[in-house]
Amino acid sequence: MLPYFPFEQDVFSMSLGVRALRPEETLIEVDAPRYAEEVALKEALLTAGHAARFQGGPGTEALQWETLTVLLPAMARQSPEHFTLEVEDARWTWHNRLLGTRTHFTPGDAASLPLAPLDWFGRQVQEDLLLLDGTREGFPLVAGQLCFPSGWCLGDKLGLPLLAVHDPVPRFNAKLGPSTLKLMDGLKPGRPVTRCNWAISVTERLDLEPHTLPEWRHLFDGITSDNAGERCFLRLERQTLTRLPRTRAILFTIHTYVAPISSEVAPPGRRQRLASVLRSVPEDTAAYKRVAPVLAPLLGYLEANCG
């Protein structure tokens, strides 16, 4: 079962759904059973199309290095069974027990890492990582490593202000644009926030860039009320936003989880809750979240088992 069930009421509601990260929660989540597989998939995707999945041009180096110097100590502190960080003078040593690797580097020294800092760090975590310039109007997206997008790609968004990034999301800017900018303005270092986004998918694959659609479009065929629970998947994005103290950049992390609907609606009340939400999703949002093509059989599955 996934760590989150993002439906808190019986009707669909477009809201930011943001809350402060609790003291026991972490910016980076380690899903240990899937860690090696997902990090290996990142490596393969980056090898196949590096420029499409990582961008961190001139002027973003300081933001990238600060991401490492803020998050590596936190990860070592919060998951000592998986990670260790040793700091001796200017030299840092990162031991990743899950991968069996040890990396020596000096923060700020580009030659001390084999890759750009954000690109290297992204291969230590399951999250996608995006950096927004927190000092410029509109919070433009200036760097990122994006391997597991849900229907978009980094090259189409790089350089755009935050609200322009969200233009394709139905009703987002009209309803949530002002509150989103207010949230970003108010982010304080050391006080990260989190939210959970959801979609329905017909595939377990994590990399859903637009060009991949021909590879899995056929999976929409043959879904019925009898098999929708196994053929349809709940796709969650556990997102966090944190203000970096020195550069004032904003780090946006996305940890994607996918599981069959059948495994997520076993607890009492969940079937009816999800069915109620899906029935109330506006048409344009249902199309965007990929609900529309499977809505009828999925509702049939959920409602047949609500009793």
C-alpha positions in Angstrom: 0.0 0.0 0.0 1.2 3.5 -0.8 2.3 5.8 2.0 -0.4 8.3 1.2 -4.1 8.3 0.3 -4.7 11.9 -0.9 -8.5 12.0 -0.7 -9.7 13.7 2.4 -13.3 14.5 1.4 -16.0 13.0 -0.7 -15.9 15.5 -3.6 -13.1 16.7 -5.8 -11.6 20.0 -4.7 -9.0 22.0 -6.5 -6.7 23.3 -3.7 -3.0 23.6 -3.0 -3.4 21.2 -0.1 -0.1 22.4 1.4 0.9 21.9 5.0 4.1 22.3 6.9 6.4 19.4 7.0 6.2 17.7 10.4 9.4 17.3 12.5 9.4 13.5 12.0 9.0 13.9 8.2 11.9 14.2 5.7 12.4 16.2 2.5 13.8 13.1 0.9 11.9 9.8 1.3 13.7 6.5 1.0 11.4 3.7 -0.3 14.0 1.1 0.4 12.4 -1.9 -1.4 12.2 0.1 -4.6 15.3 2.3 -4.2 17.9 0.4 -6.2 15.5 -0.3 -9.1 14.4 3.3 -9.3 17.8 4.8 -9.0 19.0 2.4 -11.7 16.1 3.5 -13.9 17.2 7.1 -13.5 20.7 6.2 -14.5 19.4 4.4 -17.6 17.2 7.3 -18.6 19.9 9.9 -18.1 22.3 7.8 -20.2 19.7 7.5 -23.0 18.8 11.2 -23.0 20.8 13.3 -20.6 20.1 16.7 -22.1 16.4 16.0 -22.0 16.4 15.1 -18.3 19.0 17.3 -16.7 19.6 21.0 -17.1 21.7 23.2 -14.9 23.3 25.9 -16.9 25.7 28.7 -16.0 24.5 30.8 -13.1 22.9 27.8 -11.3 26.1 26.3 -9.8 25.7 28.0 -6.4 22.0 26.8 -6.2 23.1 23.2 -7.1 25.9 23.1 -4.5 23.6 24.5 -1.8 21.1 21.7 -2.5 23.8 19.2 -1.7 25.1 21.0 1.4 21.6 21.3 2.8 20.2 17.9 2.0 23.1 15.5 2.4 23.6 16.3 6.1 19.8 16.0 6.6 19.7 12.6 4.8 22.6 11.2 6.9 21.0 12.4 10.1 17.5 11.1 9.2 18.6 7.8 7.6 21.9 6.7 9.2 21.2 3.1 8.3 21.4 4.1 4.6 23.7 7.1 4.4 26.8 8.5 6.2 28.4 11.9 5.7 31.9 12.6 6.9 33.3 16.2 6.8 37.0 16.8 7.3 38.0 20.4 6.7 36.7 21.2 3.2 36.5 17.6 2.1 33.2 15.7 2.3 32.8 11.9 2.0 29.3 10.6 1.2 28.7 6.9 1.8 25.6 5.5 0.2 25.1 2.0 1.7 22.1 1.3 -0.5 24.3 1.6 -3.6 27.5 0.5 -2.0 29.3 3.7 -3.2 31.5 6.2 -1.5 32.1 9.7 -3.0 34.7 12.2 -2.0 34.2 15.9 -3.0 34.7 19.5 -2.0 31.6 21.7 -2.1 32.0 24.4 -4.6 34.8 22.6 -6.5 33.2 21.4 -9.8 36.2 19.2 -10.6 35.6 17.1 -7.4 32.4 15.5 -8.7 32.1 13.5 -11.9 28.8 15.3 -12.7 27.1 18.6 -12.1 26.1 18.8 -8.4 22.4 18.5 -8.9 22.8 15.7 -11.5 25.0 13.7 -9.1 22.7 14.3 -6.2 19.6 13.3 -8.2 21.3 9.8 -8.7 21.3 9.4 -4.9 17.6 9.8 -4.4 14.3 8.6 -5.9 12.9 12.1 -6.2 12.9 14.4 -9.2 14.5 17.7 -8.3 13.7 21.1 -9.6 15.2 24.5 -8.7 13.4 27.8 -8.9 15.1 31.1 -8.7 13.7 32.6 -5.5 15.1 36.0 -6.1 13.4 36.8 -9.5 9.9 37.8 -10.1 7.7 34.8 -11.0 10.1 32.2 -9.6 11.4 30.9 -12.9 12.5 27.3 -13.3 16.3 27.4 -13.8 17.6 23.9 -13.2 16.4 20.4 -12.7 16.8 16.7 -13.0 13.5 15.2 -14.2 13.3 11.5 -14.9 9.7 10.5 -13.8 7.4 13.3 -15.2 3.7 12.8 -15.6 3.0 14.0 -19.1 5.6 16.8 -19.4 9.3 17.4 -20.0 12.0 19.6 -18.6 13.0 21.2 -21.9 9.5 22.7 -22.4 9.4 24.3 -19.0 13.0 25.5 -18.3 13.2 29.2 -18.0 9.5 29.7 -17.5 8.0 31.4 -14.5 6.1 29.2 -12.1 2.6 30.0 -13.3 3.6 29.6 -16.9 4.8 26.1 -16.0 1.3 25.3 -14.8 -0.5 26.8 -17.8 -1.6 23.3 -19.0 -3.3 22.4 -15.7 -7.0 23.2 -16.0 -8.1 26.0 -13.7 -4.9 26.1 -11.8 -3.7 29.6 -12.5 -7.2 31.1 -12.4 -8.1 29.5 -9.1 -4.7 28.9 -7.4 -2.3 31.3 -9.1 -2.4 34.1 -6.5 -2.2 31.8 -3.5 0.6 29.8 -5.1 2.7 33.0 -5.5 1.9 34.0 -2.0 3.0 30.6 -0.7 6.3 30.9 -2.6 6.9 34.4 -1.3 6.3 33.3 2.2 8.6 30.2 2.2 11.2 30.5 5.0 14.5 28.6 5.3 14.1 25.6 7.6 10.3 25.6 7.2 9.6 23.3 4.2 6.0 22.5 3.1 4.6 19.4 1.4 1.5 18.4 -0.6 0.3 15.3 -2.5 -0.8 15.3 -6.1 -2.6 12.5 -7.8 -3.5 11.1 -11.2 -4.9 7.8 -12.7 -2.7 5.8 -14.9 -2.9 2.6 -16.9 0.8 1.8 -16.5 3.2 1.3 -13.6 6.0 3.0 -15.5 7.4 6.1 -13.9 8.7 7.9 -16.9 5.7 9.3 -18.7 7.2 12.0 -20.9 4.8 12.9 -23.7 6.9 11.0 -26.3 6.4 7.7 -24.5 2.6 7.7 -25.0 2.7 5.4 -28.1 4.5 2.8 -26.0 1.7 2.4 -23.6 -1.5 3.8 -25.2 -2.7 0.3 -26.0 -3.1 -0.3 -22.2 -6.3 1.7 -22.2 -7.9 -1.0 -24.3 -9.9 -3.8 -22.6 -10.4 -2.2 -19.2 -13.7 -3.3 -17.7 -15.4 -3.0 -14.3 -14.1 -6.5 -13.6 -10.4 -5.8 -14.1 -10.2 -2.0 -13.6 -8.8 -2.5 -10.0 -5.8 -4.3 -11.4 -5.5 -2.5 -14.7 -5.8 1.1 -13.4 -3.1 2.6 -11.1 -3.1 5.4 -8.6 -0.1 7.6 -9.3 0.9 9.9 -6.4 3.4 12.7 -6.3 4.6 13.5 -2.8 6.0 17.0 -3.3 8.0 19.3 -1.1 9.1 23.0 -1.3 11.9 24.4 0.7 13.7 27.7 0.6 17.5 27.4 0.6 19.0 29.8 3.1 22.0 31.3 1.2 20.9 31.5 -2.4 17.2 31.9 -1.6 16.5 29.3 -4.3 13.4 27.1 -3.9 13.9 23.4 -4.2 10.9 21.5 -5.4 11.1 17.7 -4.9 8.7 15.1 -6.4 8.7 11.5 -5.2 6.4 9.4 -7.4 4.6 6.4 -6.2 2.4 4.0 -8.3 0.2 1.1 -7.2 -2.9 -0.7 -8.6 -6.2 0.8 -7.5 -7.1 -2.6 -6.0 -4.3 -2.4 -3.4 -5.2 1.2 -2.4 -9.0 0.8 -1.7 -8.9 -2.3 0.6 -9.4 -0.3 3.9 -13.1 0.3 4.7 -14.5 3.5 3.2 -11.8 4.0 0.6 -13.7 2.6 -2.3 -16.7 4.8 -1.7 -14.5 7.8 -1.1 -12.5 7.4 -4.3 -15.7 6.8 -6.3 -17.3 9.9 -5.0 -14.2 12.0 -5.8 -14.0 10.6 -9.3 -17.6 11.3 -10.0 -17.2 15.0 -9.1 -14.0 15.7 -11.1 -14.7 18.3 -13.8 -14.4 17.1 -17.4 -11.3 19.1 -18.3 -9.5 18.0 -15.1 -10.6 14.4 -15.7 -8.9 14.5 -19.1 -5.8 16.1 -17.7 -5.5 13.5 -14.9 -6.1 10.7 -17.4 -9.3 9.7 -15.6 -11.7 10.2 -18.5 -10.8 7.2 -20.6 -11.2 4.8 -17.7 -13.9 6.6 -15.6 -16.8 4.3 -16.4 -15.2 1.0 -15.8 -13.3 2.3 -12.8 -16.5 3.6 -11.2 -18.1 0.2 -12.0 -15.3 -1.6 -10.2 -15.4 0.7 -7.2 -19.1 0.8 -6.8 -19.6 -2.9 -7.2 -17.4 -3.4 -4.2 -18.6 -0.6 -2.0 -21.0 -2.6 -0.1 
